[in-house]
Amino acid sequence: MISDPFIEHITSQYNSPAFIDEVGMGAIFGELVACAVLITAPFENKLVDDSKKLKHEIIYRLAPELRNRVVYSYGVVKAQEICKIRNLVTADKLAMQRAVDGLPVRPDALFIDGIHPIEYPCPVYTIIKGDEKVFGISVASIIAKDYRDGFIVKHYGNDYSQYHIASNKGYRSPDHLMALRIHGVTALHRSYMPQIKRIISGEYDRIFQNKYSDRWFALRKKVLATY
């Protein structure tokens, strides 16, 4: 990860700062999960980085070790809640708020990945690409990713196998998008999103064909074979 001396200097000014990141913003199915982390004793791990840059097997191996090193709390916004809110930024803030509220100790500062702050009675810092620059935020991103992936596979992997949820975790894989076109949306899909509506209507068919070329018919056959 990229170390930022200026940010490290700021974080060092506080006794119990919380580091926050979320996963699931880019998904089209399932929960949004935030994690808030308190690092009570400094430690190092050279593998820690933005979870988006790490292979899944590294995330799943790192997460248990990191959970043993920090105090953490999850904030979850269910798929149905997201569809009612119809705004991912608002849902993201709600997930982060729930994560911070779940901590056993009230933090004296918040360091959040991204540009969207939450209201809290302490200094709140938002850091663009914070999951690349701040160790604590990277830790939060890994723990959140591990939790969400496990939750999605456990609760939805079998029941929604036609959407290949166990492999794509609710994100926009080609198989998932094709399955949406064939089978339609479920109550756990973010059906209000314009992209989803265009997929269902067939507006993206030509884009799919151009993007996946000769894979298009093979992909369609694979998805249909789910049933």
Secondary structure, DSSP 8 states (H G I E B T S, - for coil): ----HHHHHHHTT-SSEEEEEEE-TT-SBS-EEEEEEE-SS----TT---GGGS-HHHHHHHHHHHHHHSEEEEEEE-HHHHHHH--HHHHHHHHHHHHHHT-SS--SEEEEESS-----SS-EEEETTHHHH-HHHHHHHHHHHHHHHHHHHHHHTTTTGGGTHHHHTTS--HHHHHHHHHH---TTB-TTSHHHHHHHHTTTHHHHHHHHTTHHHHHHHHHHTT-
